[in-house]
Amino acid sequence: MIFLKKATITATALAMAGLLMLSGCGGSSSSGGGDCDCETEPLIEENGLVFTFEDQQVRQPANVSVFFKIDTVDGLPVTGLRTEDFLVYEDGDLISQYESQQTIVPMPGQFRSHTLLLLDLSGSILGSDSLPALKQAAREFVFSVMGRTDDASGESGMDMSIWWFDGARAIHPLVEDFISDASTLLDRIDAIHPEMSDDLSTNLYGAVIDGIDKVERRVGTFDGVVSVGSVVIFTDGADQAGWRTREEALNAVETTAPGVSIYTIGLRGEIDESVLTAIGKDGSPFADNVEELVPRFEEIAQRIREDANSHYKLEYCSPKRKGSHDLMITASLDGMRGALVTCFCAEDFEGGCIVTPDP
């Protein structure tokens, strides 16, 4: 397995040939022995579409897999791409889709998406008429992300955990583990009651930091499965507890691990909209009243589903049998284009390669 970092290069700065030249494979062994050196950083060309490199794997007899995400330059997830939307080049030569058995696998495949829903259940919510509306919004959020109870089989690649916060130093579990059982998530939301807390304070900044930490522990590549995550934070107020500072919370957001998205949903009245916008780096809708909570929660749920389905695995059979080689993948959609250049080692590759699409 090869782990590489990401670099970004604009389309106006580099032509395709330049990308290949800059990837610069070759040299001493770094994977698989022999004359193989793949310590270069992946390069990204943006021309409407943007690749995010996530992982890369090679296995015998000659299978090459690359995991990546695709967005538009405006940050919108790109879903529904098919095998024919991609071209694969090795050392500048186009590889036949049919001879190489090239296959593109979208979610769920070898991806998982973890969502942590973090609810403000301080006294201003629990002791008000807003609680029923919040519970309904949270229910619709579960439905939108996980599917309805009767069809949430756990095969979608999605799971969820639900936590809540008041003025205490630490956040509290409503559903501690990340699970794919929508009915359990809904039951725990239904069990929210006004006596859960009598704390009128709000530890927003601490909740942000704790929520990010719990999701970051889940993202990465484990046993060939690429995991991404989302933190969704609802509040109707500003931080009052003072356990952590605004600077600490914003630093946690700015240094969030790759693959983690952060959203906020604010109920206007006492919130600091500028702070919530900064925390919700991937989306921060606001509700003017409790009646608007359901559509705001559904809006974020749709974003999460689209984001999850913009992750892909491309696998093919390489004709190479030795050494290190440039690998370029291009994607095209509605006149937009993007390219990813990386490197792989073909040491000990041989015939008999078969690509079997994930179920």
TIMARDREN-41130 format. One record per residue: x, y, z of N, C-alpha, C in turn. Coordinates in steps of 0.2 Angstrom, whole numbers, always signed. Layout:
FIMI   n.X   n.Y   n.Z  ca.X  ca.Y  ca.Z   c.X   c.Y   c.Z
FIMI     X     Y     Z     X     Y     Z     X     Y     Z
...
% end
This chain:
FIMI   n.X   n.Y   n.Z  ca.X  ca.Y  ca.Z   c.X   c.Y   c.Z
FIMI    +4    -6    +0    +0    +0    +0    +4    +6    +0
FIMI    +2   +11    -4    +6   +17    -4    +2   +23    -2
FIMI    +5   +27    +3    +1   +33    +5    +5   +39    +3
FIMI    +1   +44    +0    +4   +49    -3    +0   +56    -1
FIMI    +4   +61    -1    +1   +68    +1    -2   +71    -6
FIMI    -6   +76    -5    -9   +80   -10    -6   +86   -11
FIMI    -5   +88   -18    -3   +95   -20    -8   +97   -25
FIMI    -9  +103   -26   -14  +106   -31   -10  +110   -36
FIMI   -12  +109   -42    -9  +113   -48   -15  +115   -52
FIMI   -15  +121   -54   -21  +124   -58   -20  +122   -65
FIMI   -25  +122   -69   -25  +120   -76   -21  +125   -80
FIMI   -21  +131   -78   -18  +136   -82   -10  +136   -81
FIMI    -8  +133   -76    -1  +133   -74    +3  +127   -77
FIMI    -1  +121   -78    +2  +115   -81    -2  +112   -86
FIMI    +1  +110   -91    -3  +106   -96    -2   +98   -94
FIMI    -6   +94   -97    -5   +87   -95    +2   +84   -95
FIMI    +5   +86  -101   +12   +83  -101   +16   +85   -95
FIMI   +15   +92   -93   +19   +94   -87   +18   +91   -81
FIMI   +11   +89   -80   +10   +85   -74   +13   +78   -74
FIMI   +14   +75   -80   +17   +68   -80   +25   +69   -78
FIMI   +28   +75   -81   +35   +76   -80   +36   +77   -73
FIMI   +31   +81   -69   +33   +83   -62   +32   +77   -58
FIMI   +28   +72   -60   +27   +66   -55   +33   +62   -54
FIMI   +38   +62   -59   +45   +60   -58   +46   +53   -55
FIMI   +42   +48   -57   +44   +41   -54   +51   +39   -56
FIMI   +53   +34   -53   +60   +31   -54   +65   +32   -49
FIMI   +70   +27   -49   +75   +27   -43   +75   +21   -39
FIMI   +77   +22   -33   +78   +16   -29   +71   +13   -26
FIMI   +71    +7   -23   +65    +4   -21   +62    +8   -15
FIMI   +55    +8   -15   +51   +11   -10   +45    +7    -8
FIMI   +44    +2   -13   +38    -2   -12   +39    -8   -16
FIMI   +39   -14   -14   +39   -20   -18   +46   -22   -20
FIMI   +51   -19   -19   +58   -21   -21   +59   -19   -28
FIMI   +66   -20   -30   +68   -19   -37   +69   -11   -38
FIMI   +69   -10   -44   +70    -3   -46   +63    +1   -46
FIMI   +61    +3   -40   +55    +6   -39   +55   +12   -34
FIMI   +53   +18   -36   +53   +23   -31   +46   +27   -33
FIMI   +42   +27   -28   +35   +31   -28   +34   +35   -22
FIMI   +39   +39   -21   +39   +44   -15   +36   +51   -17
FIMI   +34   +51   -23   +32   +58   -26   +25   +59   -23
FIMI   +23   +66   -23   +16   +68   -21   +12   +68   -26
FIMI    +5   +66   -25    +0   +66   -31    -1   +73   -33
FIMI    -2   +74   -39    -3   +81   -42   -10   +81   -45
FIMI   -13   +87   -44   -20   +88   -46   -20   +94   -51
FIMI   -24   +92   -57   -25   +98   -62   -33   +99   -61
FIMI   -34  +106   -60   -41  +108   -60   -43  +112   -66
FIMI   -49  +109   -69   -52  +113   -74   -59  +112   -74
FIMI   -62  +114   -69   -69  +113   -67   -71  +107   -62
FIMI   -67  +102   -63   -67   +96   -58   -61   +96   -54
FIMI   -62   +94   -47   -56   +94   -43   -56   +87   -40
FIMI   -50   +83   -40   -49   +77   -37   -46   +78   -30
FIMI   -48   +74   -25   -45   +74   -19   -42   +66   -18
FIMI   -36   +66   -18   -33   +59   -17   -34   +56   -10
FIMI   -36   +50    -9   -37   +47    -3   -33   +41    -1
FIMI   -32   +37    -6   -28   +31    -5   -26   +27   -11
FIMI   -21   +23   -11   -19   +19   -17   -17   +12   -15
FIMI   -19    +7   -19   -17    +0   -17   -14    -3   -23
FIMI    -9    -8   -23    -8   -12   -28    -7   -19   -25
FIMI    -9   -24   -29    -9   -31   -27    -8   -36   -33
FIMI    -5   -41   -32    -4   -46   -37   -11   -49   -39
FIMI   -12   -51   -45    -6   -52   -50    -4   -45   -53
FIMI    -9   -40   -54    -7   -34   -57   -13   -29   -56
FIMI   -16   -29   -51   -21   -25   -49   -19   -18   -46
FIMI   -22   -13   -49   -20    -6   -46   -27    -3   -45
FIMI   -27    +0   -38   -33    +3   -36   -31   +10   -33
FIMI   -36   +15   -35   -35   +22   -32   -41   +24   -30
FIMI   -41   +27   -24   -47   +30   -20   -47   +37   -20
FIMI   -52   +41   -22   -52   +48   -23   -59   +51   -22
FIMI   -60   +57   -21   -66   +61   -21   -66   +66   -27
FIMI   -72   +68   -29   -72   +73   -35   -77   +78   -33
FIMI   -75   +84   -33   -80   +90   -32   -79   +95   -38
FIMI   -84   +99   -39   -83  +105   -44   -78  +110   -40
FIMI   -76  +114   -45   -71  +120   -42   -75  +124   -37
FIMI   -82  +124   -37   -86  +128   -32   -87  +124   -26
FIMI   -84  +118   -25   -85  +114   -19   -91  +109   -19
FIMI   -94  +108   -25  -100  +104   -25   -98   +97   -26
FIMI  -101   +92   -22   -99   +85   -24  -101   +83   -30
FIMI   -97   +79   -34   -99   +76   -40  -101   +69   -40
FIMI  -107   +67   -41  -110   +60   -40  -111   +57   -47
FIMI  -112   +51   -47  -115   +47   -53  -110   +46   -58
FIMI  -103   +48   -58   -99   +46   -63   -98   +39   -64
FIMI   -97   +37   -71   -97   +30   -73   -90   +29   -76
FIMI   -89   +22   -77   -82   +20   -79   -80   +24   -86
FIMI   -85   +25   -90   -83   +29   -96   -82   +36   -96
FIMI   -83   +39   -90   -81   +46   -88   -74   +47   -87
FIMI   -70   +41   -86   -63   +42   -84   -59   +39   -89
FIMI   -53   +41   -90   -47   +39   -94   -41   +38   -89
FIMI   -38   +32   -91   -32   +30   -87   -26   +30   -92
FIMI   -20   +33   -89   -14   +34   -93    -9   +31   -89
FIMI    -4   +27   -92    +2   +25   -89    +8   +27   -92
FIMI   +12   +31   -89   +18   +34   -93   +16   +38   -99
FIMI   +10   +41   -99    +8   +45  -104    +4   +41  -110
FIMI    +3   +35  -109    +0   +31  -114    -7   +29  -111
FIMI   -12   +30  -116   -19   +28  -114   -20   +20  -113
FIMI   -23   +18  -107   -24   +11  -106   -31   +10  -108
FIMI   -32    +4  -112   -39    +2  -114   -43    +1  -108
FIMI   -49    +3  -108   -54    +2  -103   -56    -6  -103
FIMI   -56    -8  -109   -59   -15  -110   -53   -20  -108
FIMI   -47   -19  -111   -42   -24  -110   -39   -24  -102
FIMI   -40   -18   -99   -38   -17   -92   -43   -19   -87
FIMI   -49   -20   -90   -55   -22   -86   -57   -16   -81
FIMI   -55   -10   -83   -56    -4   -79   -63    -3   -76
FIMI   -64    -2   -70   -70    -2   -66   -70    +4   -61
FIMI   -75    +8   -61   -76   +13   -56   -82   +11   -51
FIMI   -80   +11   -45   -85    +9   -40   -86   +15   -35
FIMI   -93   +17   -35   -95   +22   -31   -97   +20   -24
FIMI   -99   +24   -19  -101   +22   -13  -107   +17   -14
FIMI  -108   +12    -9  -104   +11    -4   -97    +8    -5
FIMI   -97    +2    -9   -91    -1   -11   -86    -2    -5
FIMI   -80    +1    -6   -75    +1    +0   -75    +7    +3
FIMI   -80   +11    +4   -81   +17    +8   -86   +17   +13
FIMI   -84   +20   +19   -89   +21   +24   -90   +29   +26
FIMI   -96   +31   +27   -97   +38   +29  -100   +38   +36
FIMI   -96   +41   +41   -98   +42   +48  -101   +49   +49
FIMI  -107   +49   +52  -110   +56   +54  -111   +56   +61
FIMI  -108   +62   +64  -110   +63   +71  -114   +69   +72
FIMI  -120   +68   +74  -125   +73   +76  -125   +75   +83
FIMI  -123   +82   +84  -122   +85   +90  -127   +90   +92
FIMI  -131   +89   +97  -137   +93   +98  -136   +97  +104
FIMI  -138  +104  +104  -138  +108  +110  -145  +106  +114
FIMI  -144  +103  +120  -150  +102  +124  -149  +105  +131
FIMI  -146  +111  +130  -146  +115  +136  -153  +118  +138
FIMI  -154  +121  +144  -160  +123  +147  -164  +127  +142
FIMI  -161  +131  +138  -165  +135  +133  -169  +131  +128
FIMI  -167  +125  +127  -170  +121  +122  -175  +116  +126
FIMI  -172  +113  +131  -176  +108  +134  -182  +111  +138
FIMI  -181  +117  +140  -187  +120  +144  -191  +125  +140
FIMI  -191  +124  +133  -195  +128  +129  -199  +125  +124
FIMI  -203  +128  +120  -207  +125  +115  -204  +123  +109
FIMI  -197  +124  +109  -193  +122  +103  -191  +115  +103
FIMI  -192  +111  +109  -190  +104  +109  -193  +100  +104
FIMI  -200  +100  +104  -203   +95   +99  -201   +96   +92
FIMI  -200  +103   +90  -198  +104   +83  -191  +102   +82
FIMI  -186  +102   +87  -180  +100   +86  -180   +92   +86
FIMI  -184   +89   +90  -184   +81   +89  -187   +79   +82
FIMI  -191   +83   +80  -194   +81   +73  -189   +82   +68
FIMI  -185   +88   +69  -180   +89   +64  -174   +84   +64
FIMI  -172   +82   +70  -167   +77   +71  -170   +70   +68
FIMI  -176   +68   +69  -179   +62   +66  -178   +63   +58
FIMI  -180   +68   +55  -180   +69   +48  -173   +69   +45
FIMI  -168   +71   +49  -161   +71   +48  -159   +63   +47
FIMI  -161   +59   +52  -159   +52   +52  -162   +49   +46
FIMI  -169   +50   +44  -172   +48   +39  -168   +49   +32
FIMI  -166   +56   +32  -163   +58   +26  -156   +55   +24
FIMI  -152   +54   +30  -146   +52   +29  -146   +44   +29
FIMI  -150   +41   +33  -149   +33   +34  -154   +30   +29
FIMI  -160   +33   +27  -165   +30   +24  -171   +28   +29
FIMI  -177   +27   +27  -182   +25   +31  -181   +19   +35
FIMI  -184   +18   +41  -183   +12   +45  -183    +6   +41
FIMI  -188    +5   +37  -189    -2   +34  -184    -3   +28
FIMI  -180    +2   +26  -175    +0   +21  -168    +2   +23
FIMI  -167    +3   +29  -160    +5   +32  -157    -1   +34
FIMI  -154    -5   +29  -151   -11   +30  -144   -11   +32
FIMI  -141    -6   +33  -134    -5   +35  -129    -6   +29
FIMI  -132    -7   +23  -128    -9   +17  -126    -2   +13
FIMI  -128    +4   +15  -127   +10   +12  -121   +13   +13
FIMI  -117   +10   +17  -110   +13   +19  -111   +19   +24
FIMI  -117   +20   +26  -118   +26   +31  -119   +23   +38
FIMI  -116   +27   +43  -118   +26   +50  -118   +32   +54
FIMI  -121   +32   +60  -122   +38   +63  -121   +37   +71
FIMI  -119   +42   +74  -119   +43   +82  -122   +49   +84
FIMI  -126   +50   +89  -129   +56   +91  -127   +57   +99
FIMI  -124   +64   +99  -122   +66  +106  -126   +73  +107
FIMI  -125   +75  +114  -128   +81  +115  -124   +85  +120
FIMI  -125   +92  +121  -121   +96  +125  -126  +101  +129
FIMI  -123  +103  +135  -126  +108  +139  -121  +112  +141
FIMI  -120  +114  +148  -115  +118  +150  -109  +114  +153
FIMI  -110  +107  +153  -105  +103  +156   -98  +103  +152
FIMI   -93  +101  +155   -86  +101  +152   -86   +96  +146
FIMI   -89   +90  +146   -89   +85  +141   -96   +84  +138
FIMI   -96   +82  +132  -103   +80  +128  -105   +74  +131
FIMI  -112   +73  +130  -115   +67  +133  -118   +63  +127
FIMI  -117   +56  +128  -120   +51  +122  -127   +50  +122
FIMI  -130   +51  +117  -137   +49  +116  -137   +42  +112
FIMI  -133   +41  +107  -131   +35  +104  -123   +35  +103
FIMI  -120   +32  +108  -113   +32  +108  -109   +29  +102
FIMI  -111   +24  +100  -107   +20   +94  -110   +23   +88
FIMI  -106   +22   +83  -108   +24   +76  -112   +17   +73
FIMI  -119   +18   +72  -123   +12   +70  -126   +14   +64
FIMI  -129    +9   +60  -132    +9   +54  -140    +8   +55
FIMI  -142    +6   +61  -149    +5   +63  -153   +11   +64
FIMI  -156   +13   +59  -160   +19   +60  -165   +19   +65
FIMI  -168   +13   +66  -174   +13   +71  -171   +14   +78
FIMI  -165   +12   +80  -162   +14   +86  -161   +21   +87
FIMI  -158   +24   +82  -157   +31   +82  -163   +35   +83
FIMI  -168   +33   +80  -175   +37   +81  -178   +36   +88
FIMI  -177   +30   +90  -179   +28   +97  -176   +33  +102
FIMI  -169   +34  +101  -166   +38  +106  -167   +45  +106
FIMI  -169   +47  +100  -171   +54   +99  -178   +55  +102
FIMI  -183   +50  +101  -189   +51  +104  -189   +51  +112
FIMI  -183   +48  +115  -182   +48  +122  -180   +54  +125
FIMI  -178   +59  +121  -176   +66  +124  -182   +69  +127
FIMI  -180   +71  +133  -186   +74  +138  -183   +80  +141
FIMI  -188   +84  +144  -186   +91  +147  -181   +90  +153
FIMI  -182   +84  +157  -178   +83  +163  -171   +81  +162
FIMI  -169   +80  +155  -162   +77  +154  -157   +82  +157
FIMI  -158   +88  +157  -153   +93  +160  -156   +99  +163
FIMI  -154  +102  +168  -156  +108  +171  -151  +113  +170
FIMI  -146  +112  +166  -140  +116  +165  -142  +122  +160
FIMI  -142  +128  +162  -144  +133  +157  -138  +136  +153
FIMI  -132  +134  +155  -126  +136  +151  -125  +132  +144
FIMI  -121  +134  +140  -119  +131  +134  -112  +130  +133
FIMI  -109  +124  +132  -102  +123  +131  -101  +122  +123
FIMI  -103  +127  +119  -102  +126  +112   -95  +124  +110
FIMI   -90  +128  +112   -84  +127  +109   -81  +120  +111
FIMI   -82  +118  +117   -80  +112  +120   -83  +106  +116
FIMI   -90  +107  +114   -93  +102  +110   -90  +102  +103
FIMI   -89  +107  +100   -85  +107   +93   -79  +103   +94
FIMI   -75  +104   +98   -68  +101   +99   -69   +93  +100
FIMI   -74   +92  +105   -75   +85  +106   -78   +81  +100
FIMI   -83   +84   +97   -86   +81   +91   -81   +80   +86
FIMI   -77   +84   +84   -72   +83   +79   -67   +78   +81
FIMI   -65   +78   +87   -61   +72   +89   -64   +65   +88
FIMI   -70   +65   +90   -73   +58   +89   -74   +56   +82
FIMI   -75   +60   +77   -75   +58   +70   -69   +57   +67
FIMI   -64   +61   +69   -57   +60   +67   -54   +53   +68
FIMI   -56   +51   +74   -54   +44   +76   -56   +39   +71
FIMI   -62   +40   +67   -65   +36   +62   -63   +36   +55
FIMI   -59   +42   +53   -58   +43   +46   -51   +40   +45
FIMI   -50   +38   +38   -44   +36   +36   -45   +29   +32
FIMI   -40   +25   +31   -40   +19   +28   -39   +13   +32
FIMI   -44    +9   +33   -43    +3   +38   -45    -3   +34
FIMI   -41    -8   +34   -42   -14   +30   -45   -13   +23
FIMI   -42    -9   +20   -44    -7   +13   -51    -3   +12
FIMI   -53    -1   +18   -60    +3   +17   -58   +10   +19
FIMI   -60   +15   +15   -59   +22   +16   -65   +25   +19
FIMI   -63   +28   +25   -69   +31   +29   -68   +38   +29
FIMI   -74   +42   +29   -74   +49   +29   -79   +50   +35
FIMI   -80   +57   +37   -84   +58   +42   -87   +65   +42
FIMI   -93   +66   +45   -96   +73   +46   -98   +74   +53
FIMI   -97   +81   +55   -99   +83   +61  -105   +88   +60
FIMI  -111   +87   +63  -116   +92   +62  -118   +94   +69
FIMI  -118  +101   +70  -119  +104   +76  -125  +108   +76
FIMI  -130  +107   +80  -136  +112   +81  -135  +116   +88
FIMI  -136  +122   +87  -137  +126   +94  -142  +132   +93
FIMI  -144  +134   +98  -148  +140   +98  -145  +146  +102
FIMI  -139  +145  +104  -135  +150  +108  -128  +151  +107
FIMI  -125  +155  +110  -117  +156  +110  -114  +152  +116
FIMI  -108  +151  +116  -104  +148  +121  -105  +153  +127
FIMI  -107  +150  +133  -107  +153  +139  -103  +150  +145
FIMI  -101  +144  +144   -98  +140  +149   -91  +142  +150
FIMI   -87  +143  +144   -80  +145  +144   -75  +140  +146
FIMI   -77  +134  +145   -73  +128  +146   -67  +129  +141
FIMI   -69  +130  +135   -64  +131  +129   -65  +138  +126
FIMI   -60  +140  +123   -60  +147  +119   -63  +146  +112
FIMI   -65  +152  +109   -67  +152  +102   -61  +150   +98
FIMI   -55  +153  +100   -49  +152   +96   -47  +144   +96
FIMI   -48  +141  +102   -47  +134  +102   -52  +130   +97
FIMI   -58  +132   +97   -63  +129   +93   -61  +130   +86
FIMI   -60  +136   +84   -58  +137   +77   -52  +134   +75
FIMI   -47  +133   +79   -41  +130   +77   -42  +122   +76
FIMI   -47  +120   +80   -49  +113   +79   -52  +112   +72
FIMI   -56  +117   +70   -59  +117   +63   -54  +117   +58
FIMI   -50  +122   +59   -45  +123   +53   -40  +118   +53
FIMI   -38  +114   +58   -34  +108   +57   -37  +101   +57
FIMI   -43  +101   +55   -47   +95   +55   -44   +91   +50
FIMI   -44   +84   +51   -41   +79   +47   -44   +79   +40
FIMI   -41   +78   +35   -44   +77   +28   -49   +71   +29
FIMI   -55   +73   +25   -60   +68   +25   -65   +69   +30
FIMI   -65   +75   +34   -70   +77   +39   -73   +83   +37
FIMI   -80   +83   +36   -84   +89   +35   -87   +91   +41
FIMI   -88   +98   +42   -91  +101   +48   -97  +106   +46
FIMI  -102  +104   +49  -108  +108   +47  -111  +111   +54
FIMI  -114  +117   +53  -118  +120   +59  -125  +122   +57
FIMI  -130  +121   +62  -136  +123   +60  -138  +128   +66
FIMI  -140  +134   +65  -141  +139   +71  -148  +141   +70
FIMI  -152  +141   +76  -158  +144   +77  -157  +151   +79
FIMI  -159  +156   +75  -158  +163   +76  -161  +165   +83
FIMI  -158  +170   +86  -161  +173   +92  -155  +175   +96
FIMI  -151  +170   +99  -145  +172  +103  -139  +169  +100
FIMI  -139  +167   +94  -133  +164   +91  -128  +169   +89
FIMI  -122  +168   +88  -117  +172   +85  -116  +169   +78
FIMI  -119  +172   +73  -119  +169   +66  -112  +169   +63
FIMI  -108  +174   +65  -101  +174   +62   -97  +168   +65
FIMI   -98  +166   +71   -94  +161   +74   -97  +154   +71
FIMI  -103  +153   +70  -106  +147   +68  -104  +146   +60
FIMI  -104  +152   +57  -102  +151   +50   -94  +149   +49
FIMI   -90  +151   +54   -83  +149   +54   -82  +142   +56
FIMI   -86  +140   +61   -86  +133   +63   -89  +128   +57
FIMI   -94  +130   +54   -97  +126   +49   -94  +127   +42
FIMI   -88  +125   +42   -84  +127   +36   -87  +123   +30
FIMI   -91  +118   +30   -94  +115   +24  -101  +117   +23
FIMI  -104  +121   +28  -111  +123   +27  -114  +125   +34
FIMI  -117  +131   +34  -120  +134   +40  -126  +137   +39
FIMI  -132  +133   +38  -138  +136   +37  -141  +139   +44
FIMI  -146  +144   +43  -149  +146   +49  -156  +146   +49
FIMI  -160  +145   +54  -167  +145   +54  -169  +151   +58
FIMI  -174  +154   +55  -177  +160   +58  -182  +158   +64
FIMI  -185  +152   +64  -189  +150   +69  -189  +143   +69
FIMI  -193  +140   +74  -192  +132   +74  -196  +129   +68
FIMI  -200  +132   +65  -204  +129   +59  -199  +128   +54
FIMI  -193  +131   +54  -188  +131   +48  -183  +125   +50
FIMI  -183  +122   +56  -178  +118   +58  -178  +111   +53
FIMI  -184  +109   +52  -184  +103   +48  -180  +104   +41
FIMI  -182  +109   +37  -179  +110   +31  -171  +111   +31
FIMI  -169  +115   +37  -162  +116   +37  -158  +109   +39
FIMI  -161  +105   +43  -158   +98   +44  -158   +94   +38
FIMI  -164   +94   +34  -164   +90   +28  -159   +93   +23
FIMI  -158   +99   +23  -153  +102   +18  -146   +99   +20
FIMI  -144   +99   +26  -137   +96   +28  -137   +89   +26
FIMI  -142   +85   +28  -143   +78   +27  -141   +77   +19
FIMI  -145   +81   +15  -144   +80    +8  -136   +81    +6
FIMI  -133   +86    +9  -126   +88    +7  -122   +82    +9
FIMI  -123   +79   +15  -119   +73   +17  -120   +67   +13
FIMI  -126   +66   +10  -127   +60    +6  -123   +61    -1
FIMI  -124   +67    -3  -121   +69   -10  -113   +68    -9
FIMI  -110   +71    -3  -103   +70    -2  -101   +63    -1
FIMI  -105   +59    +2  -103   +52    +2  -103   +49    -4
FIMI  -107   +51    -9  -107   +47   -15  -103   +51   -21
FIMI   -99   +55   -18   -94   +58   -23   -87   +55   -22
FIMI   -87   +49   -18   -80   +46   -17   -80   +40   -22
FIMI   -75   +38   -25   -74   +33   -30   -68   +29   -28
FIMI   -69   +22   -31   -63   +18   -31   -62   +16   -39
FIMI   -56   +18   -42   -55   +15   -49   -50   +10   -48
FIMI   -52    +4   -51   -47    -2   -51   -46    -4   -58
FIMI   -40    -6   -60   -39    -9   -67   -33   -14   -66
FIMI   -32   -18   -72   -27   -22   -73   -21   -19   -77
FIMI   -15   -18   -74   -10   -15   -77    -6   -19   -82
FIMI    -4   -17   -87    +0   -21   -92    +8   -21   -90
FIMI    +9   -17   -85   +17   -16   -83   +18   -23   -79
FIMI   +25   -24   -79   +27   -30   -75   +33   -29   -71
FIMI   +36   -22   -71   +42   -21   -67   +43   -13   -66
FIMI   +46   -11   -61   +48    -4   -60   +42    +0   -58
FIMI   +43    +7   -57   +38   +12   -55   +36   +16   -61
FIMI   +30   +18   -61   +26   +21   -67   +22   +26   -65
FIMI   +21   +32   -69   +17   +37   -68   +10   +34   -70
FIMI    +5   +36   -66    -2   +35   -67    -6   +41   -67
FIMI   -10   +42   -72   -14   +48   -73   -21   +46   -74
FIMI   -26   +49   -70   -33   +47   -71   -36   +54   -72
FIMI   -40   +54   -78   -44   +60   -79   -51   +59   -79
FIMI   -55   +64   -77   -62   +63   -77   -65   +69   -81
FIMI   -71   +68   -84   -74   +73   -88   -82   +73   -87
FIMI   -85   +79   -86   -92   +79   -85   -94   +86   -88
FIMI   -99   +86   -93  -102   +92   -95   -97   +98   -96
FIMI   -92   +96  -100   -87  +101  -102   -82  +103   -96
FIMI   -83  +100   -90   -78  +101   -85   -73   +95   -85
FIMI   -67   +96   -82   -62   +91   -83   -57   +92   -77
FIMI   -54   +86   -74   -49   +86   -69   -45   +80   -70
FIMI   -39   +81   -67   -34   +75   -68   -30   +74   -61
FIMI   -29   +68   -60   -25   +66   -54   -19   +62   -57
FIMI   -13   +64   -55    -7   +60   -57    -3   +58   -50
FIMI    -2   +51   -50    +2   +48   -45    +7   +43   -48
FIMI    +9   +38   -44   +14   +33   -46   +13   +27   -43
FIMI   +14   +21   -46   +14   +15   -43   +19   +10   -45
FIMI   +21    +5   -41   +26    +0   -42   +23    -6   -45
FIMI   +26    -9   -50   +24   -15   -54   +28   -21   -52
FIMI   +32   -20   -47   +36   -26   -46   +33   -32   -45
FIMI   +35   -38   -48   +32   -44   -47   +25   -45   -50
FIMI   +23   -40   -54   +16   -41   -58   +17   -46   -63
FIMI   +11   -49   -64   +11   -55   -69    +4   -56   -72
FIMI    +3   -60   -76    -4   -61   -80    -9   -64   -75
FIMI   -15   -64   -77   -20   -67   -74   -24   -63   -69
FIMI   -23   -56   -71   -27   -51   -67   -34   -51   -68
FIMI   -39   -50   -63   -46   -50   -64   -48   -44   -60
FIMI   -53   -40   -62   -56   -35   -58   -63   -37   -57
FIMI   -65   -38   -50   -71   -40   -48   -75   -34   -45
FIMI   -80   -31   -48   -83   -25   -45   -86   -27   -38
FIMI   -86   -22   -33   -89   -23   -27   -96   -24   -28
FIMI   -99   -28   -23  -107   -29   -24  -110   -22   -22
% end
